[in-house]
Amino acid sequence: MTTIEIFKKMLDWLYANTEASNQTDVARKAGMNQVTMSRILNGKVKNVKPETMRAVNAAFGNVFNPEWMRGESDVMLVADLQPAATAQAPVPAGSPGGEPSTTLDAMTAAILAAKDETIASKEEIIAAMRSQLADKDDVIAAKDALISTLQQQLDTLRTQLAIEKGLSEDGTSLSDIAKRYDHFIAKQ
């Protein structure tokens, strides 16, 4: 199998078993350039560099067998490797100390656990952001109250200034208003 074929099998497995649903997701998580990923998959590269394969493997928890990635083994996943010294009769699934019934169950459990951790982490971030937003809402409410108070003070100062200058709020002098009043009373 060529390195391109191995790499494509890695991607197929990742798409089926992780949160990565396309080459962009894999490239982003592995810290790869999207163009490099595209060139590999479009056949513009003859061989995938070992460091590229290792970066993708590391980004997804080193699930792939390094020997398989080099074309030296038929066992694709590390989880499928069983050391001869530790191979014993399995404890039935569901019993105390028992392992999941299949490797796929174990991998699924690990993936779900990782996703649960990610969700919990993101929920903590969301809670912190909501708290910050509530704090900012409180600051905005306090500033709105201050603006209202300042507006009232400004209106009061304008009225006082008009009185000191002998003017009404519309700018008419108070003496003119008094004359009009006297004239109105005289006609009555």
Biotite code that builds the C-alpha atoms (Angstrom):
import biotite.structure as struc

atoms = struc.array([
    struc.Atom([0.000, 0.000, 0.000], chain_id="A", res_id=1, res_name="MET", atom_name="CA", element="C"),
    struc.Atom([1.326, 3.485, -0.878], chain_id="A", res_id=2, res_name="THR", atom_name="CA", element="C"),
    struc.Atom([1.527, 6.321, 1.626], chain_id="A", res_id=3, res_name="THR", atom_name="CA", element="C"),
    struc.Atom([-1.303, 8.037, -0.263], chain_id="A", res_id=4, res_name="ILE", atom_name="CA", element="C"),
    struc.Atom([-3.522, 4.959, 0.144], chain_id="A", res_id=5, res_name="GLU", atom_name="CA", element="C"),
    struc.Atom([-2.625, 4.688, 3.823], chain_id="A", res_id=6, res_name="ILE", atom_name="CA", element="C"),
    struc.Atom([-3.338, 8.382, 4.336], chain_id="A", res_id=7, res_name="PHE", atom_name="CA", element="C"),
    struc.Atom([-6.725, 8.107, 2.615], chain_id="A", res_id=8, res_name="LYS", atom_name="CA", element="C"),
    struc.Atom([-7.624, 5.114, 4.832], chain_id="A", res_id=9, res_name="LYS", atom_name="CA", element="C"),
    struc.Atom([-6.665, 7.192, 7.867], chain_id="A", res_id=10, res_name="MET", atom_name="CA", element="C"),
    struc.Atom([-8.975, 9.976, 6.714], chain_id="A", res_id=11, res_name="LEU", atom_name="CA", element="C"),
    struc.Atom([-11.831, 7.564, 5.996], chain_id="A", res_id=12, res_name="ASP", atom_name="CA", element="C"),
    struc.Atom([-11.514, 6.165, 9.521], chain_id="A", res_id=13, res_name="TRP", atom_name="CA", element="C"),
    struc.Atom([-11.360, 9.653, 11.048], chain_id="A", res_id=14, res_name="LEU", atom_name="CA", element="C"),
    struc.Atom([-14.448, 10.813, 9.141], chain_id="A", res_id=15, res_name="TYR", atom_name="CA", element="C"),
    struc.Atom([-16.371, 7.759, 10.341], chain_id="A", res_id=16, res_name="ALA", atom_name="CA", element="C"),
    struc.Atom([-15.184, 7.739, 13.954], chain_id="A", res_id=17, res_name="ASN", atom_name="CA", element="C"),
    struc.Atom([-14.386, 11.290, 15.074], chain_id="A", res_id=18, res_name="THR", atom_name="CA", element="C"),
    struc.Atom([-15.848, 14.766, 14.973], chain_id="A", res_id=19, res_name="GLU", atom_name="CA", element="C"),
    struc.Atom([-13.859, 15.474, 11.786], chain_id="A", res_id=20, res_name="ALA", atom_name="CA", element="C"),
    struc.Atom([-16.243, 15.325, 8.860], chain_id="A", res_id=21, res_name="SER", atom_name="CA", element="C"),
    struc.Atom([-14.002, 16.538, 6.039], chain_id="A", res_id=22, res_name="ASN", atom_name="CA", element="C"),
    struc.Atom([-10.427, 17.270, 5.034], chain_id="A", res_id=23, res_name="GLN", atom_name="CA", element="C"),
    struc.Atom([-10.674, 20.839, 6.308], chain_id="A", res_id=24, res_name="THR", atom_name="CA", element="C"),
    struc.Atom([-11.525, 19.591, 9.818], chain_id="A", res_id=25, res_name="ASP", atom_name="CA", element="C"),
    struc.Atom([-8.573, 17.173, 9.771], chain_id="A", res_id=26, res_name="VAL", atom_name="CA", element="C"),
    struc.Atom([-6.166, 19.796, 8.404], chain_id="A", res_id=27, res_name="ALA", atom_name="CA", element="C"),
    struc.Atom([-7.254, 22.363, 10.982], chain_id="A", res_id=28, res_name="ARG", atom_name="CA", element="C"),
    struc.Atom([-6.973, 19.955, 13.921], chain_id="A", res_id=29, res_name="LYS", atom_name="CA", element="C"),
    struc.Atom([-3.581, 18.645, 12.745], chain_id="A", res_id=30, res_name="ALA", atom_name="CA", element="C"),
    struc.Atom([-2.232, 22.154, 12.163], chain_id="A", res_id=31, res_name="GLY", atom_name="CA", element="C"),
    struc.Atom([-1.807, 21.458, 8.471], chain_id="A", res_id=32, res_name="MET", atom_name="CA", element="C"),
    struc.Atom([-2.204, 23.789, 5.550], chain_id="A", res_id=33, res_name="ASN", atom_name="CA", element="C"),
    struc.Atom([-5.491, 23.089, 3.732], chain_id="A", res_id=34, res_name="GLN", atom_name="CA", element="C"),
    struc.Atom([-3.687, 23.399, 0.381], chain_id="A", res_id=35, res_name="VAL", atom_name="CA", element="C"),
    struc.Atom([-1.264, 20.629, 1.364], chain_id="A", res_id=36, res_name="THR", atom_name="CA", element="C"),
    struc.Atom([-4.159, 18.381, 2.324], chain_id="A", res_id=37, res_name="MET", atom_name="CA", element="C"),
    struc.Atom([-5.913, 19.103, -0.967], chain_id="A", res_id=38, res_name="SER", atom_name="CA", element="C"),
    struc.Atom([-2.765, 18.422, -3.006], chain_id="A", res_id=39, res_name="ARG", atom_name="CA", element="C"),
    struc.Atom([-2.335, 15.051, -1.292], chain_id="A", res_id=40, res_name="ILE", atom_name="CA", element="C"),
    struc.Atom([-5.923, 14.020, -1.907], chain_id="A", res_id=41, res_name="LEU", atom_name="CA", element="C"),
    struc.Atom([-5.931, 15.244, -5.509], chain_id="A", res_id=42, res_name="ASN", atom_name="CA", element="C"),
    struc.Atom([-2.880, 13.136, -6.366], chain_id="A", res_id=43, res_name="GLY", atom_name="CA", element="C"),
    struc.Atom([-0.535, 16.080, -6.891], chain_id="A", res_id=44, res_name="LYS", atom_name="CA", element="C"),
    struc.Atom([1.842, 14.627, -4.303], chain_id="A", res_id=45, res_name="VAL", atom_name="CA", element="C"),
    struc.Atom([3.454, 11.213, -4.901], chain_id="A", res_id=46, res_name="LYS", atom_name="CA", element="C"),
    struc.Atom([4.133, 10.350, -1.272], chain_id="A", res_id=47, res_name="ASN", atom_name="CA", element="C"),
    struc.Atom([2.774, 11.647, 2.018], chain_id="A", res_id=48, res_name="VAL", atom_name="CA", element="C"),
    struc.Atom([5.574, 12.756, 4.302], chain_id="A", res_id=49, res_name="LYS", atom_name="CA", element="C"),
    struc.Atom([5.887, 10.729, 7.529], chain_id="A", res_id=50, res_name="PRO", atom_name="CA", element="C"),
    struc.Atom([5.693, 13.906, 9.626], chain_id="A", res_id=51, res_name="GLU", atom_name="CA", element="C"),
    struc.Atom([2.352, 14.762, 7.980], chain_id="A", res_id=52, res_name="THR", atom_name="CA", element="C"),
    struc.Atom([0.956, 11.345, 8.883], chain_id="A", res_id=53, res_name="MET", atom_name="CA", element="C"),
    struc.Atom([2.361, 11.621, 12.422], chain_id="A", res_id=54, res_name="ARG", atom_name="CA", element="C"),
    struc.Atom([0.794, 15.091, 12.833], chain_id="A", res_id=55, res_name="ALA", atom_name="CA", element="C"),
    struc.Atom([-2.630, 13.803, 11.842], chain_id="A", res_id=56, res_name="VAL", atom_name="CA", element="C"),
    struc.Atom([-2.238, 10.759, 14.098], chain_id="A", res_id=57, res_name="ASN", atom_name="CA", element="C"),
    struc.Atom([-1.136, 12.905, 17.048], chain_id="A", res_id=58, res_name="ALA", atom_name="CA", element="C"),
    struc.Atom([-4.014, 15.341, 16.515], chain_id="A", res_id=59, res_name="ALA", atom_name="CA", element="C"),
    struc.Atom([-6.465, 12.468, 16.961], chain_id="A", res_id=60, res_name="PHE", atom_name="CA", element="C"),
    struc.Atom([-4.906, 10.794, 19.991], chain_id="A", res_id=61, res_name="GLY", atom_name="CA", element="C"),
    struc.Atom([-2.395, 8.535, 18.192], chain_id="A", res_id=62, res_name="ASN", atom_name="CA", element="C"),
    struc.Atom([-5.070, 5.974, 17.339], chain_id="A", res_id=63, res_name="VAL", atom_name="CA", element="C"),
    struc.Atom([-3.176, 4.636, 14.315], chain_id="A", res_id=64, res_name="PHE", atom_name="CA", element="C"),
    struc.Atom([-0.469, 1.993, 14.596], chain_id="A", res_id=65, res_name="ASN", atom_name="CA", element="C"),
    struc.Atom([2.850, 3.635, 13.544], chain_id="A", res_id=66, res_name="PRO", atom_name="CA", element="C"),
    struc.Atom([3.970, 0.388, 11.894], chain_id="A", res_id=67, res_name="GLU", atom_name="CA", element="C"),
    struc.Atom([0.778, 0.325, 9.821], chain_id="A", res_id=68, res_name="TRP", atom_name="CA", element="C"),
    struc.Atom([1.352, 3.949, 8.820], chain_id="A", res_id=69, res_name="MET", atom_name="CA", element="C"),
    struc.Atom([4.811, 2.904, 7.512], chain_id="A", res_id=70, res_name="ARG", atom_name="CA", element="C"),
    struc.Atom([3.268, -0.038, 5.639], chain_id="A", res_id=71, res_name="GLY", atom_name="CA", element="C"),
    struc.Atom([4.935, -2.564, 7.948], chain_id="A", res_id=72, res_name="GLU", atom_name="CA", element="C"),
    struc.Atom([1.819, -4.017, 9.577], chain_id="A", res_id=73, res_name="SER", atom_name="CA", element="C"),
    struc.Atom([-1.724, -5.007, 8.691], chain_id="A", res_id=74, res_name="ASP", atom_name="CA", element="C"),
    struc.Atom([-3.068, -3.779, 12.040], chain_id="A", res_id=75, res_name="VAL", atom_name="CA", element="C"),
    struc.Atom([-4.389, -0.264, 11.498], chain_id="A", res_id=76, res_name="MET", atom_name="CA", element="C"),
    struc.Atom([-5.322, 0.798, 15.035], chain_id="A", res_id=77, res_name="LEU", atom_name="CA", element="C"),
    struc.Atom([-3.227, 0.795, 18.186], chain_id="A", res_id=78, res_name="VAL", atom_name="CA", element="C"),
    struc.Atom([-6.285, -0.424, 20.073], chain_id="A", res_id=79, res_name="ALA", atom_name="CA", element="C"),
    struc.Atom([-6.251, -3.598, 17.950], chain_id="A", res_id=80, res_name="ASP", atom_name="CA", element="C"),
    struc.Atom([-2.723, -4.487, 19.036], chain_id="A", res_id=81, res_name="LEU", atom_name="CA", element="C"),
    struc.Atom([-2.674, -7.028, 21.857], chain_id="A", res_id=82, res_name="GLN", atom_name="CA", element="C"),
    struc.Atom([0.623, -7.652, 23.601], chain_id="A", res_id=83, res_name="PRO", atom_name="CA", element="C"),
    struc.Atom([1.143, -11.395, 23.961], chain_id="A", res_id=84, res_name="ALA", atom_name="CA", element="C"),
    struc.Atom([2.236, -11.047, 27.600], chain_id="A", res_id=85, res_name="ALA", atom_name="CA", element="C"),
    struc.Atom([-0.997, -9.378, 28.672], chain_id="A", res_id=86, res_name="THR", atom_name="CA", element="C"),
    struc.Atom([-3.372, -11.391, 26.494], chain_id="A", res_id=87, res_name="ALA", atom_name="CA", element="C"),
    struc.Atom([-5.671, -13.265, 28.868], chain_id="A", res_id=88, res_name="GLN", atom_name="CA", element="C"),
    struc.Atom([-9.184, -14.526, 28.760], chain_id="A", res_id=89, res_name="ALA", atom_name="CA", element="C"),
    struc.Atom([-11.316, -11.413, 28.637], chain_id="A", res_id=90, res_name="PRO", atom_name="CA", element="C"),
    struc.Atom([-13.536, -10.491, 31.529], chain_id="A", res_id=91, res_name="VAL", atom_name="CA", element="C"),
    struc.Atom([-17.124, -10.444, 30.267], chain_id="A", res_id=92, res_name="PRO", atom_name="CA", element="C"),
    struc.Atom([-18.393, -7.030, 29.252], chain_id="A", res_id=93, res_name="ALA", atom_name="CA", element="C"),
    struc.Atom([-20.497, -5.358, 31.882], chain_id="A", res_id=94, res_name="GLY", atom_name="CA", element="C"),
    struc.Atom([-18.959, -7.303, 34.790], chain_id="A", res_id=95, res_name="SER", atom_name="CA", element="C"),
    struc.Atom([-16.839, -5.481, 37.373], chain_id="A", res_id=96, res_name="PRO", atom_name="CA", element="C"),
    struc.Atom([-13.443, -4.771, 35.847], chain_id="A", res_id=97, res_name="GLY", atom_name="CA", element="C"),
    struc.Atom([-14.648, -5.955, 32.469], chain_id="A", res_id=98, res_name="GLY", atom_name="CA", element="C"),
    struc.Atom([-13.657, -4.267, 29.255], chain_id="A", res_id=99, res_name="GLU", atom_name="CA", element="C"),
    struc.Atom([-16.066, -3.283, 26.529], chain_id="A", res_id=100, res_name="PRO", atom_name="CA", element="C"),
    struc.Atom([-17.015, -6.277, 24.420], chain_id="A", res_id=101, res_name="SER", atom_name="CA", element="C"),
    struc.Atom([-15.184, -5.092, 21.294], chain_id="A", res_id=102, res_name="THR", atom_name="CA", element="C"),
    struc.Atom([-12.435, -2.741, 20.282], chain_id="A", res_id=103, res_name="THR", atom_name="CA", element="C"),
    struc.Atom([-15.033, -0.650, 18.526], chain_id="A", res_id=104, res_name="LEU", atom_name="CA", element="C"),
    struc.Atom([-16.931, -0.313, 21.825], chain_id="A", res_id=105, res_name="ASP", atom_name="CA", element="C"),
    struc.Atom([-13.754, 0.830, 23.554], chain_id="A", res_id=106, res_name="ALA", atom_name="CA", element="C"),
    struc.Atom([-12.987, 3.353, 20.836], chain_id="A", res_id=107, res_name="MET", atom_name="CA", element="C"),
    struc.Atom([-16.568, 4.596, 20.810], chain_id="A", res_id=108, res_name="THR", atom_name="CA", element="C"),
    struc.Atom([-16.463, 5.008, 24.585], chain_id="A", res_id=109, res_name="ALA", atom_name="CA", element="C"),
    struc.Atom([-13.175, 6.924, 24.347], chain_id="A", res_id=110, res_name="ALA", atom_name="CA", element="C"),
    struc.Atom([-14.532, 9.179, 21.606], chain_id="A", res_id=111, res_name="ILE", atom_name="CA", element="C"),
    struc.Atom([-17.739, 9.834, 23.535], chain_id="A", res_id=112, res_name="LEU", atom_name="CA", element="C"),
    struc.Atom([-15.769, 10.589, 26.690], chain_id="A", res_id=113, res_name="ALA", atom_name="CA", element="C"),
    struc.Atom([-13.594, 13.052, 24.763], chain_id="A", res_id=114, res_name="ALA", atom_name="CA", element="C"),
    struc.Atom([-16.678, 14.701, 23.265], chain_id="A", res_id=115, res_name="LYS", atom_name="CA", element="C"),
    struc.Atom([-18.277, 14.915, 26.734], chain_id="A", res_id=116, res_name="ASP", atom_name="CA", element="C"),
    struc.Atom([-15.142, 16.631, 28.045], chain_id="A", res_id=117, res_name="GLU", atom_name="CA", element="C"),
    struc.Atom([-15.215, 19.038, 25.101], chain_id="A", res_id=118, res_name="THR", atom_name="CA", element="C"),
    struc.Atom([-18.888, 19.810, 25.685], chain_id="A", res_id=119, res_name="ILE", atom_name="CA", element="C"),
    struc.Atom([-18.305, 20.351, 29.405], chain_id="A", res_id=120, res_name="ALA", atom_name="CA", element="C"),
    struc.Atom([-15.371, 22.642, 28.646], chain_id="A", res_id=121, res_name="SER", atom_name="CA", element="C"),
    struc.Atom([-17.416, 24.648, 26.152], chain_id="A", res_id=122, res_name="LYS", atom_name="CA", element="C"),
    struc.Atom([-20.313, 24.883, 28.614], chain_id="A", res_id=123, res_name="GLU", atom_name="CA", element="C"),
    struc.Atom([-17.917, 26.343, 31.196], chain_id="A", res_id=124, res_name="GLU", atom_name="CA", element="C"),
    struc.Atom([-16.733, 28.899, 28.621], chain_id="A", res_id=125, res_name="ILE", atom_name="CA", element="C"),
    struc.Atom([-20.336, 29.760, 27.746], chain_id="A", res_id=126, res_name="ILE", atom_name="CA", element="C"),
    struc.Atom([-21.211, 30.188, 31.442], chain_id="A", res_id=127, res_name="ALA", atom_name="CA", element="C"),
    struc.Atom([-18.223, 32.508, 31.927], chain_id="A", res_id=128, res_name="ALA", atom_name="CA", element="C"),
    struc.Atom([-19.209, 34.537, 28.862], chain_id="A", res_id=129, res_name="MET", atom_name="CA", element="C"),
    struc.Atom([-22.805, 34.801, 30.081], chain_id="A", res_id=130, res_name="ARG", atom_name="CA", element="C"),
    struc.Atom([-21.520, 36.062, 33.419], chain_id="A", res_id=131, res_name="SER", atom_name="CA", element="C"),
    struc.Atom([-19.384, 38.660, 31.639], chain_id="A", res_id=132, res_name="GLN", atom_name="CA", element="C"),
    struc.Atom([-22.376, 39.663, 29.530], chain_id="A", res_id=133, res_name="LEU", atom_name="CA", element="C"),
    struc.Atom([-24.531, 40.064, 32.652], chain_id="A", res_id=134, res_name="ALA", atom_name="CA", element="C"),
    struc.Atom([-21.781, 42.217, 34.203], chain_id="A", res_id=135, res_name="ASP", atom_name="CA", element="C"),
    struc.Atom([-21.703, 44.386, 31.080], chain_id="A", res_id=136, res_name="LYS", atom_name="CA", element="C"),
    struc.Atom([-25.519, 44.662, 31.160], chain_id="A", res_id=137, res_name="ASP", atom_name="CA", element="C"),
    struc.Atom([-25.243, 45.920, 34.755], chain_id="A", res_id=138, res_name="ASP", atom_name="CA", element="C"),
    struc.Atom([-22.629, 48.488, 33.693], chain_id="A", res_id=139, res_name="VAL", atom_name="CA", element="C"),
    struc.Atom([-24.870, 49.644, 30.825], chain_id="A", res_id=140, res_name="ILE", atom_name="CA", element="C"),
    struc.Atom([-27.873, 49.969, 33.180], chain_id="A", res_id=141, res_name="ALA", atom_name="CA", element="C"),
    struc.Atom([-25.772, 51.993, 35.634], chain_id="A", res_id=142, res_name="ALA", atom_name="CA", element="C"),
    struc.Atom([-24.551, 54.286, 32.837], chain_id="A", res_id=143, res_name="LYS", atom_name="CA", element="C"),
    struc.Atom([-28.121, 54.729, 31.559], chain_id="A", res_id=144, res_name="ASP", atom_name="CA", element="C"),
    struc.Atom([-29.199, 55.761, 35.075], chain_id="A", res_id=145, res_name="ALA", atom_name="CA", element="C"),
    struc.Atom([-26.257, 58.180, 35.265], chain_id="A", res_id=146, res_name="LEU", atom_name="CA", element="C"),
    struc.Atom([-27.188, 59.679, 31.880], chain_id="A", res_id=147, res_name="ILE", atom_name="CA", element="C"),
    struc.Atom([-30.773, 60.167, 33.076], chain_id="A", res_id=148, res_name="SER", atom_name="CA", element="C"),
    struc.Atom([-29.561, 61.860, 36.271], chain_id="A", res_id=149, res_name="THR", atom_name="CA", element="C"),
    struc.Atom([-27.185, 64.106, 34.327], chain_id="A", res_id=150, res_name="LEU", atom_name="CA", element="C"),
    struc.Atom([-29.978, 65.031, 31.894], chain_id="A", res_id=151, res_name="GLN", atom_name="CA", element="C"),
    struc.Atom([-32.198, 66.061, 34.818], chain_id="A", res_id=152, res_name="GLN", atom_name="CA", element="C"),
    struc.Atom([-29.368, 68.115, 36.316], chain_id="A", res_id=153, res_name="GLN", atom_name="CA", element="C"),
    struc.Atom([-28.764, 69.781, 32.952], chain_id="A", res_id=154, res_name="LEU", atom_name="CA", element="C"),
    struc.Atom([-32.469, 70.688, 32.645], chain_id="A", res_id=155, res_name="ASP", atom_name="CA", element="C"),
    struc.Atom([-32.411, 72.131, 36.168], chain_id="A", res_id=156, res_name="THR", atom_name="CA", element="C"),
    struc.Atom([-29.296, 74.194, 35.387], chain_id="A", res_id=157, res_name="LEU", atom_name="CA", element="C"),
    struc.Atom([-30.863, 75.516, 32.177], chain_id="A", res_id=158, res_name="ARG", atom_name="CA", element="C"),
    struc.Atom([-33.955, 76.616, 34.115], chain_id="A", res_id=159, res_name="THR", atom_name="CA", element="C"),
    struc.Atom([-31.826, 78.299, 36.803], chain_id="A", res_id=160, res_name="GLN", atom_name="CA", element="C"),
    struc.Atom([-29.745, 80.060, 34.148], chain_id="A", res_id=161, res_name="LEU", atom_name="CA", element="C"),
    struc.Atom([-32.855, 81.319, 32.388], chain_id="A", res_id=162, res_name="ALA", atom_name="CA", element="C"),
    struc.Atom([-34.236, 82.684, 35.668], chain_id="A", res_id=163, res_name="ILE", atom_name="CA", element="C"),
    struc.Atom([-30.919, 84.379, 36.469], chain_id="A", res_id=164, res_name="GLU", atom_name="CA", element="C"),
    struc.Atom([-30.959, 86.017, 33.029], chain_id="A", res_id=165, res_name="LYS", atom_name="CA", element="C"),
    struc.Atom([-34.586, 86.970, 33.480], chain_id="A", res_id=166, res_name="GLY", atom_name="CA", element="C"),
    struc.Atom([-35.819, 84.742, 30.669], chain_id="A", res_id=167, res_name="LEU", atom_name="CA", element="C"),
    struc.Atom([-38.561, 82.152, 30.460], chain_id="A", res_id=168, res_name="SER", atom_name="CA", element="C"),
    struc.Atom([-37.781, 78.685, 29.176], chain_id="A", res_id=169, res_name="GLU", atom_name="CA", element="C"),
    struc.Atom([-38.682, 79.759, 25.625], chain_id="A", res_id=170, res_name="ASP", atom_name="CA", element="C"),
    struc.Atom([-36.280, 82.731, 25.815], chain_id="A", res_id=171, res_name="GLY", atom_name="CA", element="C"),
    struc.Atom([-38.892, 85.493, 26.362], chain_id="A", res_id=172, res_name="THR", atom_name="CA", element="C"),
    struc.Atom([-37.795, 88.028, 28.956], chain_id="A", res_id=173, res_name="SER", atom_name="CA", element="C"),
    struc.Atom([-39.702, 87.936, 32.213], chain_id="A", res_id=174, res_name="LEU", atom_name="CA", element="C"),
    struc.Atom([-40.347, 91.701, 32.043], chain_id="A", res_id=175, res_name="SER", atom_name="CA", element="C"),
    struc.Atom([-42.113, 91.204, 28.662], chain_id="A", res_id=176, res_name="ASP", atom_name="CA", element="C"),
    struc.Atom([-44.215, 88.453, 30.202], chain_id="A", res_id=177, res_name="ILE", atom_name="CA", element="C"),
    struc.Atom([-45.089, 90.744, 33.146], chain_id="A", res_id=178, res_name="ALA", atom_name="CA", element="C"),
    struc.Atom([-46.123, 93.549, 30.745], chain_id="A", res_id=179, res_name="LYS", atom_name="CA", element="C"),
    struc.Atom([-48.320, 91.166, 28.768], chain_id="A", res_id=180, res_name="ARG", atom_name="CA", element="C"),
    struc.Atom([-49.890, 89.948, 31.982], chain_id="A", res_id=181, res_name="TYR", atom_name="CA", element="C"),
    struc.Atom([-50.550, 93.503, 33.165], chain_id="A", res_id=182, res_name="ASP", atom_name="CA", element="C"),
    struc.Atom([-52.037, 94.384, 29.781], chain_id="A", res_id=183, res_name="HIS", atom_name="CA", element="C"),
    struc.Atom([-54.262, 91.259, 29.888], chain_id="A", res_id=184, res_name="PHE", atom_name="CA", element="C"),
    struc.Atom([-55.485, 92.122, 33.404], chain_id="A", res_id=185, res_name="ILE", atom_name="CA", element="C"),
    struc.Atom([-56.166, 95.741, 32.439], chain_id="A", res_id=186, res_name="ALA", atom_name="CA", element="C"),
    struc.Atom([-58.448, 94.623, 29.619], chain_id="A", res_id=187, res_name="LYS", atom_name="CA", element="C"),
    struc.Atom([-60.464, 92.463, 31.955], chain_id="A", res_id=188, res_name="GLN", atom_name="CA", element="C"),
])
